[in-house]
Amino acid sequence: MEERTDAELARASLDGNRNAFSELVERHQDSVYGLAVGMTRNQEDAADMAQEAFIKAYNKLEQYNPEYEFRSWILRICANQTKNLFRKRMRRRAVEEKHLAQESLVQSAEAPDFHALESALAQLPSNLCAALRLKYMEGMAYDEVAKVLGIGVSAAKMRVMRAKTQLQEILS
Protein backbone atom coordinates (compact mmCIF):
# COMPACT_ATOMS: atom_id res chain seq x y z
CA MET A 1 0.00 0.00 0.00
CA GLU A 2 1.40 3.37 -1.01
CA GLU A 3 1.88 6.03 1.63
CA ARG A 4 -0.46 8.98 1.17
CA THR A 5 0.94 12.46 0.72
CA ASP A 6 0.36 15.21 3.25
CA ALA A 7 -2.03 16.90 0.84
CA GLU A 8 -4.03 13.67 0.49
CA LEU A 9 -4.15 13.28 4.27
CA ALA A 10 -5.30 16.89 4.68
CA ARG A 11 -8.07 16.32 2.13
CA ALA A 12 -9.10 13.07 3.85
CA SER A 13 -9.18 14.85 7.19
CA LEU A 14 -11.41 17.57 5.74
CA ASP A 15 -13.65 14.80 4.43
CA GLY A 16 -14.10 13.50 7.98
CA ASN A 17 -11.32 10.92 8.33
CA ARG A 18 -10.02 11.50 11.89
CA ASN A 19 -7.11 9.10 11.43
CA ALA A 20 -5.79 11.17 8.52
CA PHE A 21 -5.02 14.18 10.70
CA SER A 22 -3.51 11.91 13.36
CA GLU A 23 -1.12 10.64 10.70
CA LEU A 24 -0.17 14.23 9.82
CA VAL A 25 0.54 14.91 13.49
CA GLU A 26 2.63 11.78 13.75
CA ARG A 27 4.67 12.73 10.68
CA HIS A 28 5.41 16.27 11.75
CA GLN A 29 5.32 16.34 15.56
CA ASP A 30 9.08 16.01 16.00
CA SER A 31 9.80 18.93 13.66
CA VAL A 32 7.15 21.13 15.26
CA TYR A 33 8.28 20.29 18.78
CA GLY A 34 11.94 20.81 17.83
CA LEU A 35 11.18 24.29 16.49
CA ALA A 36 9.17 25.13 19.60
CA VAL A 37 11.98 23.96 21.90
CA GLY A 38 14.45 26.05 19.94
CA MET A 39 12.29 29.12 20.26
CA THR A 40 11.05 28.73 23.85
CA ARG A 41 14.01 26.88 25.40
CA ASN A 42 11.49 25.24 27.68
CA GLN A 43 10.14 21.72 27.18
CA GLU A 44 6.74 22.42 28.77
CA ASP A 45 6.16 25.58 26.74
CA ALA A 46 7.38 23.79 23.63
CA ALA A 47 4.93 20.94 24.18
CA ASP A 48 2.13 23.47 24.65
CA MET A 49 3.12 25.40 21.53
CA ALA A 50 3.32 22.23 19.45
CA GLN A 51 -0.07 21.07 20.66
CA GLU A 52 -1.61 24.49 20.02
CA ALA A 53 -0.09 24.57 16.54
CA PHE A 54 -1.71 21.26 15.63
CA ILE A 55 -5.04 22.33 17.12
CA LYS A 56 -4.94 25.54 15.12
CA ALA A 57 -3.92 23.64 11.98
CA TYR A 58 -6.83 21.24 12.46
CA ASN A 59 -9.28 24.11 12.93
CA LYS A 60 -7.91 25.99 9.91
CA LEU A 61 -7.24 22.97 7.70
CA GLU A 62 -9.55 24.28 5.00
CA GLN A 63 -7.09 27.19 4.60
CA TYR A 64 -4.17 24.86 3.84
CA ASN A 65 -3.05 25.16 0.22
CA PRO A 66 -1.90 21.73 -1.01
CA GLU A 67 0.38 23.41 -3.55
CA TYR A 68 2.74 24.07 -0.64
CA GLU A 69 4.32 21.68 1.85
CA PHE A 70 2.20 20.88 4.89
CA ARG A 71 5.40 20.80 6.95
CA SER A 72 6.20 24.42 6.13
CA TRP A 73 2.62 25.43 6.89
CA ILE A 74 2.51 23.74 10.30
CA LEU A 75 5.96 25.05 11.24
CA ARG A 76 4.85 28.57 10.33
CA ILE A 77 1.80 28.15 12.58
CA CYS A 78 4.04 26.95 15.41
CA ALA A 79 6.47 29.86 14.94
CA ASN A 80 3.60 32.35 14.99
CA GLN A 81 2.03 30.72 18.06
CA THR A 82 5.36 30.95 19.86
CA LYS A 83 5.87 34.58 18.86
CA ASN A 84 2.38 35.32 20.19
CA LEU A 85 3.26 33.59 23.45
CA PHE A 86 6.33 35.80 23.80
CA ARG A 87 4.32 38.95 23.05
CA LYS A 88 1.68 38.02 25.63
CA ARG A 89 4.28 37.27 28.26
CA MET A 90 6.15 40.47 27.57
CA ARG A 91 3.00 42.55 27.97
CA ARG A 92 2.14 40.76 31.21
CA ARG A 93 5.63 41.02 32.65
CA ALA A 94 6.06 44.64 31.60
CA VAL A 95 3.37 45.46 34.11
CA GLU A 96 4.85 43.20 36.82
CA GLU A 97 8.57 43.82 36.30
CA LYS A 98 10.74 46.36 34.51
CA HIS A 99 13.73 44.06 34.20
CA LEU A 100 12.38 41.24 32.00
CA ALA A 101 15.36 41.19 29.67
CA GLN A 102 17.88 40.73 32.49
CA GLU A 103 15.88 37.93 34.10
CA SER A 104 15.35 36.03 30.85
CA LEU A 105 19.09 36.14 30.12
CA VAL A 106 19.86 34.74 33.57
CA GLN A 107 17.24 32.00 33.22
CA SER A 108 18.43 30.89 29.78
CA ALA A 109 22.05 30.74 30.97
CA GLU A 110 21.09 28.45 33.87
CA ALA A 111 19.63 25.59 31.82
CA PRO A 112 20.92 22.49 33.69
CA ASP A 113 22.03 19.10 32.38
CA PHE A 114 22.25 19.91 28.66
CA HIS A 115 25.22 18.78 26.62
CA ALA A 116 27.52 21.48 25.24
CA LEU A 117 25.67 22.06 21.98
CA GLU A 118 22.23 22.37 23.52
CA SER A 119 23.70 24.64 26.16
CA ALA A 120 25.27 26.82 23.48
CA LEU A 121 22.05 26.86 21.44
CA ALA A 122 20.18 27.98 24.53
CA GLN A 123 22.42 31.03 24.74
CA LEU A 124 21.51 32.20 21.25
CA PRO A 125 18.70 34.71 20.79
CA SER A 126 15.51 32.81 19.95
CA ASN A 127 15.22 34.29 16.46
CA LEU A 128 18.74 33.10 15.58
CA CYS A 129 18.26 29.71 17.22
CA ALA A 130 15.01 29.12 15.34
CA ALA A 131 16.60 29.96 11.99
CA LEU A 132 19.59 27.71 12.70
CA ARG A 133 17.40 24.78 13.78
CA LEU A 134 15.18 25.08 10.73
CA LYS A 135 18.16 25.26 8.36
CA TYR A 136 20.34 22.51 9.79
CA MET A 137 18.16 20.33 12.02
CA GLU A 138 15.11 20.38 9.75
CA GLY A 139 17.15 20.59 6.53
CA MET A 140 15.12 23.43 5.10
CA ALA A 141 16.21 25.67 2.25
CA TYR A 142 16.60 29.36 3.02
CA ASP A 143 13.33 30.23 1.26
CA GLU A 144 11.49 27.73 3.48
CA VAL A 145 13.17 29.11 6.61
CA ALA A 146 12.13 32.60 5.51
CA LYS A 147 8.55 31.49 4.91
CA VAL A 148 8.25 29.73 8.28
CA LEU A 149 9.68 32.70 10.20
CA GLY A 150 7.83 35.31 8.16
CA ILE A 151 10.99 37.10 7.03
CA GLY A 152 12.84 37.66 3.76
CA VAL A 153 15.32 35.16 2.34
CA SER A 154 18.26 37.51 2.92
CA ALA A 155 17.16 37.97 6.55
CA ALA A 156 16.99 34.18 6.94
CA LYS A 157 20.52 33.82 5.56
CA MET A 158 21.75 36.58 7.86
CA ARG A 159 20.16 34.98 10.94
CA VAL A 160 21.70 31.60 10.16
CA MET A 161 25.11 33.21 9.59
CA ARG A 162 24.88 35.20 12.84
CA ALA A 163 23.72 32.11 14.72
CA LYS A 164 26.67 30.08 13.42
CA THR A 165 29.12 32.87 14.33
CA GLN A 166 27.70 33.24 17.85
CA LEU A 167 27.58 29.47 18.30
CA GLN A 168 31.25 29.20 17.39
CA GLU A 169 32.12 31.95 19.87
CA ILE A 170 30.15 30.27 22.65
CA LEU A 171 31.67 26.85 22.00
CA SER A 172 35.27 28.10 21.83
C-alpha positions in Angstrom: 0.0 0.0 0.0 1.4 3.4 -1.0 1.9 6.0 1.6 -0.5 9.0 1.2 0.9 12.5 0.7 0.4 15.2 3.3 -2.0 16.9 0.8 -4.0 13.7 0.5 -4.2 13.3 4.3 -5.3 16.9 4.7 -8.1 16.3 2.1 -9.1 13.1 3.8 -9.2 14.9 7.2 -11.4 17.6 5.7 -13.7 14.8 4.4 -14.1 13.5 8.0 -11.3 10.9 8.3 -10.0 11.5 11.9 -7.1 9.1 11.4 -5.8 11.2 8.5 -5.0 14.2 10.7 -3.5 11.9 13.4 -1.1 10.6 10.7 -0.2 14.2 9.8 0.5 14.9 13.5 2.6 11.8 13.8 4.7 12.7 10.7 5.4 16.3 11.8 5.3 16.3 15.6 9.1 16.0 16.0 9.8 18.9 13.7 7.1 21.1 15.3 8.3 20.3 18.8 11.9 20.8 17.8 11.2 24.3 16.5 9.2 25.1 19.6 12.0 24.0 21.9 14.4 26.0 19.9 12.3 29.1 20.3 11.0 28.7 23.9 14.0 26.9 25.4 11.5 25.2 27.7 10.1 21.7 27.2 6.7 22.4 28.8 6.2 25.6 26.7 7.4 23.8 23.6 4.9 20.9 24.2 2.1 23.5 24.6 3.1 25.4 21.5 3.3 22.2 19.4 -0.1 21.1 20.7 -1.6 24.5 20.0 -0.1 24.6 16.5 -1.7 21.3 15.6 -5.0 22.3 17.1 -4.9 25.5 15.1 -3.9 23.6 12.0 -6.8 21.2 12.5 -9.3 24.1 12.9 -7.9 26.0 9.9 -7.2 23.0 7.7 -9.6 24.3 5.0 -7.1 27.2 4.6 -4.2 24.9 3.8 -3.1 25.2 0.2 -1.9 21.7 -1.0 0.4 23.4 -3.6 2.7 24.1 -0.6 4.3 21.7 1.8 2.2 20.9 4.9 5.4 20.8 6.9 6.2 24.4 6.1 2.6 25.4 6.9 2.5 23.7 10.3 6.0 25.1 11.2 4.8 28.6 10.3 1.8 28.1 12.6 4.0 27.0 15.4 6.5 29.9 14.9 3.6 32.3 15.0 2.0 30.7 18.1 5.4 30.9 19.9 5.9 34.6 18.9 2.4 35.3 20.2 3.3 33.6 23.5 6.3 35.8 23.8 4.3 39.0 23.1 1.7 38.0 25.6 4.3 37.3 28.3 6.2 40.5 27.6 3.0 42.5 28.0 2.1 40.8 31.2 5.6 41.0 32.7 6.1 44.6 31.6 3.4 45.5 34.1 4.9 43.2 36.8 8.6 43.8 36.3 10.7 46.4 34.5 13.7 44.1 34.2 12.4 41.2 32.0 15.4 41.2 29.7 17.9 40.7 32.5 15.9 37.9 34.1 15.3 36.0 30.9 19.1 36.1 30.1 19.9 34.7 33.6 17.2 32.0 33.2 18.4 30.9 29.8 22.0 30.7 31.0 21.1 28.4 33.9 19.6 25.6 31.8 20.9 22.5 33.7 22.0 19.1 32.4 22.2 19.9 28.7 25.2 18.8 26.6 27.5 21.5 25.2 25.7 22.1 22.0 22.2 22.4 23.5 23.7 24.6 26.2 25.3 26.8 23.5 22.0 26.9 21.4 20.2 28.0 24.5 22.4 31.0 24.7 21.5 32.2 21.2 18.7 34.7 20.8 15.5 32.8 20.0 15.2 34.3 16.5 18.7 33.1 15.6 18.3 29.7 17.2 15.0 29.1 15.3 16.6 30.0 12.0 19.6 27.7 12.7 17.4 24.8 13.8 15.2 25.1 10.7 18.2 25.3 8.4 20.3 22.5 9.8 18.2 20.3 12.0 15.1 20.4 9.7 17.1 20.6 6.5 15.1 23.4 5.1 16.2 25.7 2.3 16.6 29.4 3.0 13.3 30.2 1.3 11.5 27.7 3.5 13.2 29.1 6.6 12.1 32.6 5.5 8.6 31.5 4.9 8.2 29.7 8.3 9.7 32.7 10.2 7.8 35.3 8.2 11.0 37.1 7.0 12.8 37.7 3.8 15.3 35.2 2.3 18.3 37.5 2.9 17.2 38.0 6.5 17.0 34.2 6.9 20.5 33.8 5.6 21.8 36.6 7.9 20.2 35.0 10.9 21.7 31.6 10.2 25.1 33.2 9.6 24.9 35.2 12.8 23.7 32.1 14.7 26.7 30.1 13.4 29.1 32.9 14.3 27.7 33.2 17.8 27.6 29.5 18.3 31.3 29.2 17.4 32.1 32.0 19.9 30.2 30.3 22.6 31.7 26.9 22.0 35.3 28.1 21.8 
